[in-house]
Amino acid sequence: MSEKEEHTAVDFEKDIAELEALVSKMESGELTLEESLTAFEKGVGLARRCQRSLADAEARVAKLMKEMNFESDD
């Protein structure tokens, strides 16, 4: 795994953990409306980054499968 790939994996894990913490905090009901909105906005950004990371990983797997002649049906 390259240094960039390792960094991306670490970022993904960090983003997921932060997103889970935000969700827990919001579900606790202890945040004000403004704090909840701010947390929600941050959560949306984290979710988008996670989706991009997963899409990138999927593309890398597809590329490797193609290179090895294990083409998928998709």
C-alpha positions in Angstrom: 0.0 0.0 0.0 1.4 3.4 -1.0 1.8 6.2 1.5 -1.1 8.1 -0.1 -3.4 5.0 0.1 -2.4 4.6 3.8 -3.2 8.2 4.5 -6.6 7.9 2.7 -7.4 4.8 4.8 -6.5 6.6 8.0 -8.5 9.7 7.0 -11.6 7.5 6.2 -11.4 5.8 9.6 -11.0 9.1 11.3 -13.9 10.6 9.4 -16.2 7.6 10.2 -15.2 7.9 13.9 -15.9 11.6 14.0 -19.2 11.1 12.2 -20.3 8.4 14.7 -19.4 10.8 17.6 -21.4 13.6 16.0 -24.4 11.3 15.6 -24.2 10.1 19.2 -23.9 13.7 20.4 -27.0 14.8 18.3 -29.0 11.8 19.5 -28.3 12.6 23.1 -30.5 15.6 22.9 -28.1 17.8 24.8 -27.3 20.2 21.9 -29.0 23.4 21.3 -30.7 23.9 18.0 -27.8 26.0 16.7 -25.3 23.4 17.9 -27.4 20.6 16.3 -27.4 22.5 12.9 -23.7 23.0 13.1 -23.1 19.4 13.9 -25.5 18.3 11.1 -23.6 20.5 8.5 -20.3 19.0 9.7 -21.8 15.5 9.5 -23.0 16.1 5.9 -19.4 17.1 4.9 -17.9 14.1 6.6 -20.4 11.7 5.0 -19.6 13.2 1.6 -15.9 12.7 2.2 -16.5 9.1 3.3 -18.6 8.4 0.2 -15.8 9.8 -2.0 -13.3 7.6 -0.2 -15.4 4.5 -0.8 -16.0 5.4 -4.4 -12.2 5.8 -4.9 -11.5 2.5 -3.2 -14.2 0.8 -5.4 -12.6 2.3 -8.6 -9.2 1.0 -7.5 -10.6 -2.5 -6.9 -12.3 -2.4 -10.3 -9.1 -1.4 -12.0 -7.1 -4.1 -10.3 -9.8 -6.7 -11.2 -9.7 -5.6 -14.8 -5.9 -5.7 -14.9 -6.1 -9.3 -13.6 -8.8 -10.2 -16.1 -11.4 -10.6 -13.4 -13.9 -8.2 -14.9 -17.1 -7.7 -13.0 -20.6 -7.7 -14.5 -21.2 -4.1 -13.5 
